[in-house]
């Protein structure tokens, strides 16, 4: 009986790890396809000193690079207040400004606390709820699969691209994301 339990647990662990690797690898492979109405940066943690966490910084830097390449005229920064100010959107906008993006090209959605709220509130901020806006979501590679499907509920056409920061951060995030995708799948919200 104990051997069977170990075999089952080993298979589950391997499936979990394979799922995490698949999510991260697939997210890294996604590329923009043409022009978009807006880039949307999914929110992420901000440090107590107001700096974006490394994952959020990489998302912002990727979005700024895409904006500078002319992929979209605006960048929507999402993310509300965590444990301390500033909001994720404000921290992102500050970094983007330092990287050369004018405030006139930025839209801040500073109330959301989840991927679904990022999407819903970004659509409201852009004034395109239920419309046919074409957006490109910028998030961590492992989060691309779920983010794309969630944003698809609120926008006409959605693509997503992934940034990649730090191996251990990505491994932890991807393992956690397998659980989130499983939960969304069981709730039929993907």
C-alpha positions in Angstrom: 0.0 0.0 0.0 2.8 2.4 0.9 4.6 1.7 -2.4 1.5 2.5 -4.4 1.0 5.8 -2.5 4.7 6.7 -3.2 4.2 5.9 -6.9 1.0 7.9 -7.1 2.6 10.9 -5.3 5.7 10.6 -7.6 3.5 10.7 -10.7 1.5 13.7 -9.4 4.8 15.5 -8.6 6.1 14.8 -12.1 2.9 15.9 -13.7 2.9 19.1 -11.6 6.5 19.9 -12.6 5.8 19.1 -16.3 2.8 21.4 -16.2 4.9 24.2 -14.7 7.6 23.7 -17.3 5.1 23.6 -20.1 3.4 26.8 -19.0 6.7 28.7 -18.7 8.1 27.4 -22.0 4.9 28.1 -23.9 4.7 31.6 -22.4 8.3 32.4 -23.5 7.5 31.3 -27.0 4.7 33.8 -27.6 5.4 36.8 -29.8 3.4 39.9 -30.7 1.5 39.7 -34.0 1.2 43.1 -35.6 -0.1 46.2 -34.0 -2.3 46.6 -31.0 -4.6 49.2 -29.5 -2.8 48.9 -26.2 -0.2 47.0 -24.2 -1.4 45.9 -20.7 1.1 45.2 -18.0 -0.3 42.8 -15.4 0.3 44.0 -11.9 2.8 42.5 -9.5 4.3 43.1 -6.0 5.9 46.4 -5.1 8.6 46.7 -2.4 8.1 48.8 0.8 10.4 51.5 -0.7 8.1 51.9 -3.7 10.3 50.0 -6.2 8.7 47.4 -8.4 9.6 43.8 -7.6 12.0 42.3 -10.1 9.2 40.5 -11.9 7.2 43.7 -12.2 10.3 45.6 -13.4 10.9 43.0 -16.1 7.3 43.2 -17.2 7.5 47.0 -17.4 10.8 46.9 -19.3 9.4 44.4 -21.8 6.3 46.6 -22.4 8.4 49.7 -22.8 10.5 48.0 -25.4 7.4 46.9 -27.3 6.0 50.4 -27.0 9.2 51.9 -28.3 9.1 49.5 -31.2 5.7 50.9 -32.1 3.6 47.9 -31.3 0.9 50.0 -29.5 0.3 53.7 -28.8 -0.6 53.2 -25.1 0.5 51.2 -22.1 -2.0 50.3 -19.4 -0.4 49.7 -16.0 -2.6 47.6 -13.7 -2.5 46.8 -10.1 -3.9 48.2 -6.9 -2.5 48.8 -3.5 -0.7 45.9 -1.8 0.5 46.1 1.8 1.9 49.6 1.3 2.0 52.5 -1.2 2.4 53.1 -4.0 0.0 51.0 -6.1 1.5 48.5 -8.5 0.2 50.7 -11.4 1.9 53.8 -10.0 5.2 52.0 -9.4 5.1 50.7 -13.0 4.3 54.1 -14.5 7.1 55.7 -12.5 9.6 53.2 -14.0 8.2 53.5 -17.5 8.6 57.3 -17.2 12.2 56.9 -16.2 12.6 54.7 -19.3 11.2 57.4 -21.6 7.5 56.8 -21.9 5.5 60.0 -21.7 2.6 60.2 -19.2 0.3 60.9 -22.2 1.0 57.3 -23.4 0.1 55.7 -20.1 -3.2 54.6 -18.6 -3.3 53.7 -14.9 -5.7 51.1 -13.5 -4.8 51.2 -9.8 -7.6 49.2 -8.1 -7.2 45.6 -9.2 -5.9 42.8 -7.0 -6.3 39.8 -9.3 -5.8 38.9 -12.9 -9.6 39.0 -13.5 -9.7 42.5 -12.0 -6.7 43.6 -14.0 -8.6 42.6 -17.2 -12.0 44.0 -16.2 -10.6 47.3 -14.9 -8.2 47.7 -17.8 -11.2 47.4 -20.2 -13.0 50.1 -18.2 -9.9 52.3 -18.1 -9.6 52.1 -21.9 -13.3 52.6 -22.4 -13.6 49.4 -24.4 -15.8 47.1 -22.3 -17.1 44.4 -24.7 -15.7 46.2 -27.7 -13.3 44.8 -30.2 -10.1 46.3 -28.9 -6.9 44.4 -29.7 -4.5 44.2 -26.7 -1.2 42.6 -25.9 -0.8 41.5 -22.2 2.7 41.6 -20.8 3.2 39.3 -17.8 5.5 36.5 -16.6 6.0 33.7 -19.1 4.3 31.1 -16.9 1.3 33.4 -16.4 0.7 34.0 -20.2 -1.7 31.0 -20.7 -4.1 32.0 -18.0 -3.8 35.8 -18.4 -4.6 35.5 -22.1 -7.8 33.5 -21.4 -8.9 35.8 -18.6 -8.3 39.0 -20.6 -10.2 37.3 -23.5 -13.4 37.8 -21.5 -13.1 41.6 -21.7 -11.4 42.4 -25.0 -12.1 41.6 -28.6 -8.7 40.1 -29.4 -6.0 39.3 -26.9 -2.4 38.1 -27.3 0.1 37.8 -24.4 3.8 37.7 -24.1 6.0 36.7 -21.2 8.9 38.2 -19.5 11.4 36.0 -17.7 13.1 37.0 -14.5 15.2 34.8 -12.3 15.1 31.0 -12.5 14.0 30.4 -8.9 11.3 33.0 -9.1 10.0 31.5 -12.3 10.1 27.9 -10.9 8.1 29.0 -7.8 5.7 31.0 -9.9 5.2 28.3 -12.5 4.5 25.7 -9.8 1.9 28.0 -8.2 0.5 28.8 -11.6 -0.3 25.1 -12.2 -2.6 25.2 -9.2 -4.2 28.4 -10.4 -4.8 27.0 -13.9 -6.2 23.8 -12.3 -8.5 25.9 -10.0 -9.7 28.0 -13.0 -10.3 24.9 -15.0 -12.3 23.2 -12.3 -14.4 26.3 -11.9 -14.7 26.5 -15.7 -13.5 30.1 -15.7 -10.7 29.5 -18.3 
